[in-house]
Amino acid sequence: MAINSGSDPMRFSASIKVVLKDGVLDPQGETIGRALKDLGFESIVSASSGRIFRLDIDAETEAQARKIAGEAASKLLANPVIERYEVEMAK
């Protein structure tokens, strides 16, 4: 979502979801899955862990804000060896 107070640049909100890549062990997710079953949630088949980061970004365009968020994710927020990330711009 862009918020413009009448002057450039505009403010955009980005959410970055970071999760483990397929095939990477997720002991936290496995523990959560077992605990949910112990609490009676028998229909839950599996659980995985991850993180969500929310960033407010000043940029000229949404595309530029998305690029900045992606660069932040690839350089700091996600470990590219074991994690993947998705950038979503708030609507």
Biotite code that builds the C-alpha atoms (Angstrom):
import biotite.structure as struc

atoms = struc.array([
    struc.Atom([0.000, 0.000, 0.000], chain_id="A", res_id=1, res_name="MET", atom_name="CA", element="C"),
    struc.Atom([1.322, 3.422, -0.842], chain_id="A", res_id=2, res_name="ALA", atom_name="CA", element="C"),
    struc.Atom([0.840, 6.418, 1.427], chain_id="A", res_id=3, res_name="ILE", atom_name="CA", element="C"),
    struc.Atom([1.654, 9.762, -0.136], chain_id="A", res_id=4, res_name="ASN", atom_name="CA", element="C"),
    struc.Atom([1.655, 12.932, 1.923], chain_id="A", res_id=5, res_name="SER", atom_name="CA", element="C"),
    struc.Atom([1.904, 15.074, -1.194], chain_id="A", res_id=6, res_name="GLY", atom_name="CA", element="C"),
    struc.Atom([5.652, 14.877, -1.681], chain_id="A", res_id=7, res_name="SER", atom_name="CA", element="C"),
    struc.Atom([7.842, 12.267, -3.312], chain_id="A", res_id=8, res_name="ASP", atom_name="CA", element="C"),
    struc.Atom([8.794, 9.571, -2.541], chain_id="A", res_id=9, res_name="PRO", atom_name="CA", element="C"),
    struc.Atom([5.817, 7.468, -1.493], chain_id="A", res_id=10, res_name="MET", atom_name="CA", element="C"),
    struc.Atom([5.808, 5.010, 1.416], chain_id="A", res_id=11, res_name="ARG", atom_name="CA", element="C"),
    struc.Atom([5.212, 1.348, 0.602], chain_id="A", res_id=12, res_name="PHE", atom_name="CA", element="C"),
    struc.Atom([4.706, -1.578, 2.984], chain_id="A", res_id=13, res_name="SER", atom_name="CA", element="C"),
    struc.Atom([6.361, -4.904, 2.224], chain_id="A", res_id=14, res_name="ALA", atom_name="CA", element="C"),
    struc.Atom([6.058, -8.280, 3.936], chain_id="A", res_id=15, res_name="SER", atom_name="CA", element="C"),
    struc.Atom([8.917, -10.716, 3.494], chain_id="A", res_id=16, res_name="ILE", atom_name="CA", element="C"),
    struc.Atom([8.204, -14.364, 4.301], chain_id="A", res_id=17, res_name="LYS", atom_name="CA", element="C"),
    struc.Atom([11.331, -16.450, 4.956], chain_id="A", res_id=18, res_name="VAL", atom_name="CA", element="C"),
    struc.Atom([11.041, -20.253, 5.083], chain_id="A", res_id=19, res_name="VAL", atom_name="CA", element="C"),
    struc.Atom([13.414, -23.189, 4.875], chain_id="A", res_id=20, res_name="LEU", atom_name="CA", element="C"),
    struc.Atom([14.079, -24.638, 1.436], chain_id="A", res_id=21, res_name="LYS", atom_name="CA", element="C"),
    struc.Atom([12.625, -28.052, 0.612], chain_id="A", res_id=22, res_name="ASP", atom_name="CA", element="C"),
    struc.Atom([14.808, -30.807, 2.032], chain_id="A", res_id=23, res_name="GLY", atom_name="CA", element="C"),
    struc.Atom([16.261, -28.738, 4.882], chain_id="A", res_id=24, res_name="VAL", atom_name="CA", element="C"),
    struc.Atom([15.548, -30.235, 8.302], chain_id="A", res_id=25, res_name="LEU", atom_name="CA", element="C"),
    struc.Atom([13.125, -28.204, 10.417], chain_id="A", res_id=26, res_name="ASP", atom_name="CA", element="C"),
    struc.Atom([13.393, -29.403, 14.029], chain_id="A", res_id=27, res_name="PRO", atom_name="CA", element="C"),
    struc.Atom([11.305, -26.477, 15.300], chain_id="A", res_id=28, res_name="GLN", atom_name="CA", element="C"),
    struc.Atom([8.508, -27.293, 12.857], chain_id="A", res_id=29, res_name="GLY", atom_name="CA", element="C"),
    struc.Atom([8.665, -30.980, 13.785], chain_id="A", res_id=30, res_name="GLU", atom_name="CA", element="C"),
    struc.Atom([8.428, -30.117, 17.501], chain_id="A", res_id=31, res_name="THR", atom_name="CA", element="C"),
    struc.Atom([5.457, -27.834, 16.847], chain_id="A", res_id=32, res_name="ILE", atom_name="CA", element="C"),
    struc.Atom([3.762, -30.562, 14.799], chain_id="A", res_id=33, res_name="GLY", atom_name="CA", element="C"),
    struc.Atom([4.194, -33.128, 17.593], chain_id="A", res_id=34, res_name="ARG", atom_name="CA", element="C"),
    struc.Atom([2.944, -30.653, 20.224], chain_id="A", res_id=35, res_name="ALA", atom_name="CA", element="C"),
    struc.Atom([-0.147, -29.878, 18.156], chain_id="A", res_id=36, res_name="LEU", atom_name="CA", element="C"),
    struc.Atom([-0.948, -33.593, 17.881], chain_id="A", res_id=37, res_name="LYS", atom_name="CA", element="C"),
    struc.Atom([-0.437, -33.942, 21.652], chain_id="A", res_id=38, res_name="ASP", atom_name="CA", element="C"),
    struc.Atom([-2.967, -31.126, 22.117], chain_id="A", res_id=39, res_name="LEU", atom_name="CA", element="C"),
    struc.Atom([-5.539, -33.039, 20.084], chain_id="A", res_id=40, res_name="GLY", atom_name="CA", element="C"),
    struc.Atom([-5.079, -31.486, 16.639], chain_id="A", res_id=41, res_name="PHE", atom_name="CA", element="C"),
    struc.Atom([-5.068, -34.864, 14.900], chain_id="A", res_id=42, res_name="GLU", atom_name="CA", element="C"),
    struc.Atom([-5.997, -33.458, 11.485], chain_id="A", res_id=43, res_name="SER", atom_name="CA", element="C"),
    struc.Atom([-2.772, -31.406, 11.258], chain_id="A", res_id=44, res_name="ILE", atom_name="CA", element="C"),
    struc.Atom([-0.416, -33.503, 9.151], chain_id="A", res_id=45, res_name="VAL", atom_name="CA", element="C"),
    struc.Atom([2.743, -31.372, 9.388], chain_id="A", res_id=46, res_name="SER", atom_name="CA", element="C"),
    struc.Atom([4.021, -28.006, 10.522], chain_id="A", res_id=47, res_name="ALA", atom_name="CA", element="C"),
    struc.Atom([6.932, -25.853, 9.442], chain_id="A", res_id=48, res_name="SER", atom_name="CA", element="C"),
    struc.Atom([8.537, -22.788, 10.921], chain_id="A", res_id=49, res_name="SER", atom_name="CA", element="C"),
    struc.Atom([9.467, -19.501, 9.311], chain_id="A", res_id=50, res_name="GLY", atom_name="CA", element="C"),
    struc.Atom([9.681, -15.760, 9.851], chain_id="A", res_id=51, res_name="ARG", atom_name="CA", element="C"),
    struc.Atom([7.842, -12.725, 8.546], chain_id="A", res_id=52, res_name="ILE", atom_name="CA", element="C"),
    struc.Atom([9.425, -9.294, 8.324], chain_id="A", res_id=53, res_name="PHE", atom_name="CA", element="C"),
    struc.Atom([7.426, -6.138, 7.656], chain_id="A", res_id=54, res_name="ARG", atom_name="CA", element="C"),
    struc.Atom([9.230, -3.178, 6.145], chain_id="A", res_id=55, res_name="LEU", atom_name="CA", element="C"),
    struc.Atom([8.047, 0.359, 5.390], chain_id="A", res_id=56, res_name="ASP", atom_name="CA", element="C"),
    struc.Atom([9.982, 1.656, 2.398], chain_id="A", res_id=57, res_name="ILE", atom_name="CA", element="C"),
    struc.Atom([10.173, 5.122, 0.875], chain_id="A", res_id=58, res_name="ASP", atom_name="CA", element="C"),
    struc.Atom([10.452, 4.771, -2.915], chain_id="A", res_id=59, res_name="ALA", atom_name="CA", element="C"),
    struc.Atom([9.345, 6.404, -6.145], chain_id="A", res_id=60, res_name="GLU", atom_name="CA", element="C"),
    struc.Atom([7.416, 3.336, -7.371], chain_id="A", res_id=61, res_name="THR", atom_name="CA", element="C"),
    struc.Atom([6.108, 0.025, -6.060], chain_id="A", res_id=62, res_name="GLU", atom_name="CA", element="C"),
    struc.Atom([8.568, -1.803, -8.327], chain_id="A", res_id=63, res_name="ALA", atom_name="CA", element="C"),
    struc.Atom([11.459, 0.096, -6.747], chain_id="A", res_id=64, res_name="GLN", atom_name="CA", element="C"),
    struc.Atom([10.152, -0.658, -3.236], chain_id="A", res_id=65, res_name="ALA", atom_name="CA", element="C"),
    struc.Atom([9.813, -4.356, -4.138], chain_id="A", res_id=66, res_name="ARG", atom_name="CA", element="C"),
    struc.Atom([13.399, -4.365, -5.424], chain_id="A", res_id=67, res_name="LYS", atom_name="CA", element="C"),
    struc.Atom([14.676, -2.773, -2.199], chain_id="A", res_id=68, res_name="ILE", atom_name="CA", element="C"),
    struc.Atom([12.767, -5.334, -0.100], chain_id="A", res_id=69, res_name="ALA", atom_name="CA", element="C"),
    struc.Atom([14.192, -8.185, -2.178], chain_id="A", res_id=70, res_name="GLY", atom_name="CA", element="C"),
    struc.Atom([17.721, -6.873, -1.772], chain_id="A", res_id=71, res_name="GLU", atom_name="CA", element="C"),
    struc.Atom([17.232, -6.582, 2.008], chain_id="A", res_id=72, res_name="ALA", atom_name="CA", element="C"),
    struc.Atom([15.977, -10.159, 2.104], chain_id="A", res_id=73, res_name="ALA", atom_name="CA", element="C"),
    struc.Atom([18.812, -11.595, 0.024], chain_id="A", res_id=74, res_name="SER", atom_name="CA", element="C"),
    struc.Atom([21.554, -9.661, 1.842], chain_id="A", res_id=75, res_name="LYS", atom_name="CA", element="C"),
    struc.Atom([20.389, -9.920, 5.467], chain_id="A", res_id=76, res_name="LEU", atom_name="CA", element="C"),
    struc.Atom([16.978, -11.377, 6.259], chain_id="A", res_id=77, res_name="LEU", atom_name="CA", element="C"),
    struc.Atom([17.344, -14.814, 4.630], chain_id="A", res_id=78, res_name="ALA", atom_name="CA", element="C"),
    struc.Atom([20.209, -17.289, 4.511], chain_id="A", res_id=79, res_name="ASN", atom_name="CA", element="C"),
    struc.Atom([20.291, -18.166, 0.790], chain_id="A", res_id=80, res_name="PRO", atom_name="CA", element="C"),
    struc.Atom([21.967, -21.517, 1.470], chain_id="A", res_id=81, res_name="VAL", atom_name="CA", element="C"),
    struc.Atom([19.040, -22.964, 3.451], chain_id="A", res_id=82, res_name="ILE", atom_name="CA", element="C"),
    struc.Atom([16.172, -20.468, 3.109], chain_id="A", res_id=83, res_name="GLU", atom_name="CA", element="C"),
    struc.Atom([13.976, -18.965, 0.430], chain_id="A", res_id=84, res_name="ARG", atom_name="CA", element="C"),
    struc.Atom([11.931, -15.791, 0.646], chain_id="A", res_id=85, res_name="TYR", atom_name="CA", element="C"),
    struc.Atom([8.872, -14.188, -0.889], chain_id="A", res_id=86, res_name="GLU", atom_name="CA", element="C"),
    struc.Atom([8.181, -10.464, -1.045], chain_id="A", res_id=87, res_name="VAL", atom_name="CA", element="C"),
    struc.Atom([4.565, -9.265, -0.913], chain_id="A", res_id=88, res_name="GLU", atom_name="CA", element="C"),
    struc.Atom([3.591, -5.646, -1.163], chain_id="A", res_id=89, res_name="MET", atom_name="CA", element="C"),
    struc.Atom([0.687, -4.761, 1.132], chain_id="A", res_id=90, res_name="ALA", atom_name="CA", element="C"),
    struc.Atom([-2.522, -3.813, -0.577], chain_id="A", res_id=91, res_name="LYS", atom_name="CA", element="C"),
])
